[in-house]
Amino acid sequence: MSEARTPPRYDWNDIVYFLAVARHKNLGRAAKALKVDHTTVGRRVRELERSLGANLFKRSRTGFALTEMGSRLLRHAEGMENQANALTECLGVGEDAGGAVRIATMEGIGSLYLTPRLYAFRKQYPGVQVELITDTRTLDLTRREAEVFVTFFRPGGRSLQTHKAGEFRVSLYAAEAYFADRARPCSIRDLDEHDFIDFIDEYVHVRENRWLSDVFRPANVGFRSTSLIAQYAAVSSGQGIAMLPSFVAAQNPALVPVLPELSTMRDVWLSAHDDLVHVARVKAVLGFLQKMITNDGAFLRGERSAPDHSSWGG
């Protein structure tokens, strides 16, 4: 009978460095994420490779790409990371709300709707530090890039608790100044004579952001941007007509609805990892967001022009 093979010994902390390089594909970016020097990252990855007796990355001028062994290790390393995070968070269950909570969402709702209201949360829970990620891409929820997610789509994932928190209306708007030298459209056919503002198609990673195509396919798009805030600025400066959520258009009283019957609705979903929903600080954030969205229901649906500020207190 052959002797049992002794498993390689390695330092778990080296796995943390491996995960950072696998995700960022670059020593500099991995070092920035870990808040260490890039030489430390390179050294720890090399030490892990020596411990395992295998190359985990293919190095090139463009960065680091996983080898077959590296890809296999990544799957197990992420599972180890999730278990370690779950254990850490479990120790915080039942404590008073305190610590940092990272919320991930889209730029428009994050900057123009959530941010002004999160100050009320801060006053209610001074021990909780909120960090807001606004991104046009779809975040990888399994990698715990955030604790709470506010999305326009229902995320998949067995380890997530997700529920619909509310909905908002998206309609056509233009600035009064835009109509200074042109007629207001009275029908959908008239829209062909107007300039539009929209997203850049190939950079729309979330299908639910393609709201203009839900109601109209414009012949003339004079300005495109990946940023909803940039589109809002373009509309406000009189550059054309754009499809905007009600909470965005409400920022500027000079914006007027265009053919209000041409509108669409989008859902708002709140999500968090199963093992985090009972952690005091995460539970506090989820409860605050749900109450805020519920109280602002009429405003978000475009049935009221201004939110009820008294509801921001959570």
C-alpha positions as CSV (number, residue, x, y, z in Angstrom):
1,M,0.0,0.0,0.0
2,S,1.4,3.4,-1.0
3,E,1.8,6.1,1.7
4,A,-0.8,8.8,1.9
5,R,0.3,11.9,0.2
6,T,1.0,14.8,2.6
7,P,-1.2,17.8,1.7
8,P,0.8,21.0,1.0
9,R,1.1,23.5,3.9
10,Y,0.2,27.1,3.1
11,D,-0.6,30.3,4.9
12,W,-4.3,31.3,4.7
13,N,-3.2,34.9,4.5
14,D,-1.5,34.1,1.2
15,I,-4.9,33.1,-0.1
16,V,-6.2,36.6,0.6
17,Y,-3.5,38.0,-1.7
18,F,-4.2,35.3,-4.3
19,L,-7.9,36.3,-4.4
20,A,-7.0,40.0,-4.8
21,V,-4.7,39.4,-7.7
22,A,-7.2,37.0,-9.3
23,R,-9.9,39.6,-9.1
24,H,-7.9,42.7,-10.1
25,K,-5.5,41.0,-12.5
26,N,-2.8,43.5,-11.6
27,L,-0.4,43.8,-8.6
28,G,-1.0,47.5,-8.2
29,R,-4.7,47.4,-8.1
30,A,-4.6,44.3,-5.8
31,A,-2.2,46.2,-3.5
32,K,-4.5,49.2,-3.4
33,A,-7.5,47.0,-2.5
34,L,-5.5,45.4,0.3
35,K,-3.9,48.7,1.4
36,V,-0.4,47.2,1.2
37,D,2.7,47.7,-1.1
38,H,2.6,45.9,-4.5
39,T,5.9,44.2,-3.7
40,T,4.2,42.5,-0.7
41,V,1.4,41.2,-2.9
42,G,3.9,39.8,-5.4
43,R,5.9,38.1,-2.7
44,R,2.9,36.5,-0.9
45,V,1.6,35.1,-4.2
46,R,5.0,33.6,-5.0
47,E,5.2,32.1,-1.5
48,L,1.8,30.5,-2.1
49,E,2.9,29.1,-5.4
50,R,6.0,27.6,-3.8
51,S,3.9,26.1,-1.0
52,L,1.5,24.5,-3.5
53,G,4.2,23.6,-6.0
54,A,2.3,25.0,-8.9
55,N,2.0,28.2,-10.9
56,L,-1.3,30.0,-10.2
57,F,-0.9,32.8,-12.7
58,K,0.4,33.5,-16.2
59,R,2.4,36.7,-16.0
60,S,2.4,39.1,-19.0
61,R,2.8,42.8,-19.7
62,T,-1.0,43.2,-19.6
63,G,-1.3,41.6,-16.1
64,F,-2.0,38.3,-14.4
65,A,-4.2,35.5,-15.9
66,L,-5.2,32.4,-13.9
67,T,-3.7,29.1,-14.9
68,E,-5.8,26.0,-14.8
69,M,-4.6,25.3,-11.3
70,G,-5.3,28.9,-10.4
71,S,-8.9,28.6,-11.6
72,R,-9.4,25.5,-9.6
73,L,-8.0,27.1,-6.5
74,L,-10.1,30.3,-7.0
75,R,-13.4,28.3,-6.7
76,H,-12.3,26.8,-3.4
77,A,-10.7,30.0,-2.1
78,E,-13.9,31.9,-2.6
79,G,-15.7,29.3,-0.6
80,M,-13.2,29.6,2.2
81,E,-13.5,33.4,2.1
82,N,-17.3,33.2,2.3
83,Q,-17.2,30.9,5.3
84,A,-14.6,33.1,7.0
85,N,-16.8,36.1,6.4
86,A,-19.9,34.3,7.7
87,L,-18.1,33.3,10.9
88,T,-17.0,36.9,11.4
89,E,-20.5,38.3,10.9
90,C,-22.0,35.6,13.1
91,L,-20.0,36.9,16.0
92,G,-21.7,40.3,15.5
93,V,-25.3,39.1,15.6
94,G,-27.2,40.6,18.5
95,E,-24.8,43.4,19.1
96,D,-25.8,47.0,18.9
97,A,-25.8,48.5,15.4
98,G,-22.3,49.7,14.7
99,G,-19.5,49.4,12.1
100,A,-19.5,49.9,8.4
101,V,-22.2,48.8,5.9
102,R,-21.5,49.0,2.1
103,I,-24.5,49.7,-0.1
104,A,-24.1,48.9,-3.8
105,T,-26.5,50.4,-6.4
106,M,-26.7,52.3,-9.7
107,E,-25.4,55.8,-10.0
108,G,-28.6,57.7,-10.5
109,I,-30.6,56.3,-7.6
110,G,-27.5,56.2,-5.4
111,S,-26.4,59.8,-5.9
112,L,-29.7,61.6,-6.4
113,Y,-32.1,59.6,-4.3
114,L,-30.3,57.6,-1.6
115,T,-27.5,60.1,-0.7
116,P,-29.7,63.0,0.5
117,R,-31.7,60.6,2.7
118,L,-28.8,58.7,4.2
119,Y,-28.0,61.6,6.5
120,A,-31.2,60.9,8.3
121,F,-30.0,57.3,8.8
122,R,-26.7,58.6,10.1
123,K,-28.5,60.7,12.8
124,Q,-30.6,57.7,13.8
125,Y,-27.6,55.3,13.8
126,P,-24.5,57.4,14.5
127,G,-22.4,54.2,15.1
128,V,-22.9,52.9,11.5
129,Q,-20.7,54.2,8.7
130,V,-22.4,53.9,5.3
131,E,-20.3,53.4,2.2
132,L,-22.0,53.8,-1.1
133,I,-20.8,52.1,-4.3
134,T,-22.4,53.4,-7.5
135,D,-21.5,51.5,-10.6
136,T,-22.8,50.9,-14.1
137,R,-21.7,47.3,-14.2
138,T,-23.4,44.4,-12.4
139,L,-21.5,43.7,-9.2
140,D,-20.6,40.2,-8.3
141,L,-22.9,39.6,-5.3
142,T,-21.2,36.3,-4.5
143,R,-17.9,38.1,-3.8
144,R,-19.3,40.3,-1.1
145,E,-18.4,43.6,-2.8
146,A,-21.2,45.0,-0.6
147,E,-23.5,44.0,2.3
148,V,-26.7,45.5,0.9
149,F,-27.8,45.8,-2.8
150,V,-30.4,48.2,-4.2
151,T,-31.1,47.1,-7.8
152,F,-33.7,47.5,-10.6
153,F,-33.7,43.7,-11.2
154,R,-34.1,40.7,-9.0
155,P,-30.7,39.3,-8.3
156,G,-30.1,35.6,-8.5
157,G,-28.2,33.6,-5.9
158,R,-29.0,31.0,-3.4
159,S,-27.3,32.8,-0.6
160,L,-29.2,36.0,-1.0
161,Q,-32.4,37.3,0.7
162,T,-34.2,39.5,-1.8
163,H,-37.5,41.3,-1.9
164,K,-39.2,43.9,-3.9
165,A,-39.1,47.2,-1.9
166,G,-41.1,49.4,-4.3
167,E,-41.2,50.8,-7.9
168,F,-40.6,54.1,-9.7
169,R,-41.8,55.7,-12.9
170,V,-39.6,56.6,-15.8
171,S,-40.9,59.3,-18.2
172,L,-39.8,61.7,-21.0
173,Y,-38.6,65.1,-19.9
174,A,-37.1,68.2,-21.5
175,A,-36.1,71.7,-20.2
176,E,-38.4,74.6,-20.9
177,A,-35.5,76.2,-22.7
178,Y,-35.4,73.3,-25.2
179,F,-38.8,74.4,-26.5
180,A,-37.8,78.0,-27.0
181,D,-37.4,77.5,-30.8
182,R,-39.3,74.4,-31.5
183,A,-42.8,73.1,-31.1
184,R,-43.8,70.8,-28.2
185,P,-44.6,67.3,-29.5
186,C,-48.3,66.4,-29.3
187,S,-48.1,62.8,-30.4
188,I,-45.5,60.0,-30.6
189,R,-45.1,60.8,-34.4
190,D,-43.9,64.3,-33.5
191,L,-41.0,62.9,-31.5
192,D,-39.1,62.1,-34.8
193,E,-38.5,65.8,-35.1
194,H,-36.7,66.1,-31.8
195,D,-33.3,65.4,-30.4
196,F,-32.9,62.7,-27.7
197,I,-30.4,61.9,-24.9
198,D,-29.8,58.2,-24.1
199,F,-27.3,55.6,-22.8
200,I,-24.5,54.2,-24.9
201,D,-25.9,50.9,-25.9
202,E,-22.8,48.7,-25.7
203,Y,-22.1,49.9,-22.1
204,V,-25.6,49.2,-20.8
205,H,-24.9,46.1,-18.7
206,V,-28.3,46.1,-16.9
207,R,-31.2,45.4,-19.3
208,E,-33.6,47.3,-17.0
209,N,-31.7,50.5,-17.8
210,R,-32.9,50.4,-21.4
211,W,-36.0,52.3,-20.6
212,L,-36.2,54.6,-23.6
213,S,-36.6,51.7,-25.9
214,D,-39.5,50.5,-23.9
215,V,-41.6,53.4,-25.1
216,F,-39.9,54.8,-28.2
217,R,-36.9,54.3,-30.6
218,P,-35.7,57.8,-31.5
219,A,-34.4,58.7,-34.9
220,N,-32.1,61.4,-33.6
221,V,-29.9,60.9,-30.5
222,G,-27.6,63.9,-30.1
223,F,-26.0,62.9,-26.8
224,R,-25.2,59.6,-25.2
225,S,-23.5,58.8,-21.9
226,T,-23.0,55.9,-19.6
227,S,-23.9,58.3,-16.7
228,L,-27.5,59.1,-15.8
229,I,-26.3,62.2,-14.0
230,A,-24.6,63.4,-17.2
231,Q,-27.9,62.7,-19.1
232,Y,-29.7,64.7,-16.5
233,A,-27.3,67.6,-16.9
234,A,-27.7,67.5,-20.7
235,V,-31.5,67.6,-20.4
236,S,-31.3,70.4,-17.9
237,S,-29.1,72.5,-20.3
238,G,-31.7,72.1,-23.1
239,Q,-29.9,69.6,-25.3
240,G,-32.8,67.4,-25.9
241,I,-35.5,65.0,-24.5
242,A,-34.5,62.2,-22.2
243,M,-36.1,59.3,-20.3
244,L,-35.6,60.0,-16.6
245,P,-36.8,58.4,-13.4
246,S,-39.2,60.6,-11.4
247,F,-36.7,61.0,-8.6
248,V,-34.1,62.4,-11.1
249,A,-36.5,64.8,-12.9
250,A,-37.7,66.2,-9.5
251,Q,-34.2,67.7,-8.9
252,N,-35.0,70.4,-11.5
253,P,-38.4,72.3,-11.5
254,A,-37.5,73.6,-15.0
255,L,-37.9,70.2,-16.5
256,V,-41.3,69.5,-18.0
257,P,-43.0,66.1,-18.9
258,V,-43.2,65.3,-22.6
259,L,-46.1,63.1,-23.6
260,P,-46.7,61.8,-20.0
261,E,-48.6,58.8,-21.3
262,L,-45.3,57.4,-22.7
263,S,-43.9,56.1,-19.4
264,T,-42.7,52.8,-17.9
265,M,-42.2,51.4,-14.5
266,R,-39.1,49.8,-12.8
267,D,-39.0,47.8,-9.6
268,V,-36.6,48.5,-6.7
269,W,-35.2,45.4,-5.1
270,L,-33.3,45.1,-1.7
271,S,-30.9,42.3,-1.2
272,A,-28.5,41.0,1.4
273,H,-26.6,37.8,2.1
274,D,-28.4,35.3,4.2
275,D,-25.8,35.3,6.9
276,L,-25.9,39.1,7.2
277,V,-29.6,40.0,7.4
278,H,-29.7,39.5,11.2
279,V,-26.5,41.5,11.8
280,A,-27.6,44.6,13.7
281,R,-26.0,47.2,11.4
282,V,-27.2,45.5,8.2
283,K,-30.7,45.0,9.6
284,A,-30.8,48.7,10.5
285,V,-29.9,49.7,6.9
286,L,-32.4,47.3,5.3
287,G,-35.2,48.5,7.6
288,F,-34.4,52.2,7.0
289,L,-34.3,51.7,3.2
290,Q,-37.5,49.8,3.1
291,K,-39.4,52.3,5.2
292,M,-38.0,55.2,3.1
293,I,-39.0,53.6,-0.2
294,T,-42.4,52.7,1.1
295,N,-43.1,56.2,2.4
296,D,-41.8,57.8,-0.8
297,G,-44.0,55.5,-2.9
298,A,-46.3,58.2,-4.4
299,F,-43.2,60.3,-5.2
300,L,-41.3,57.5,-6.8
301,R,-44.3,56.5,-8.9
302,G,-44.6,60.1,-10.2
303,E,-47.9,60.7,-8.4
304,R,-46.4,63.5,-6.3
305,S,-43.9,66.1,-7.4
306,A,-41.9,66.2,-4.2
307,P,-41.1,63.6,-1.5
308,D,-42.4,63.7,2.1
309,H,-39.3,64.9,3.9
310,S,-40.8,63.8,7.2
311,S,-40.4,60.2,6.1
312,W,-36.6,60.4,5.9
313,G,-36.2,59.8,9.6
314,G,-36.5,56.1,9.2
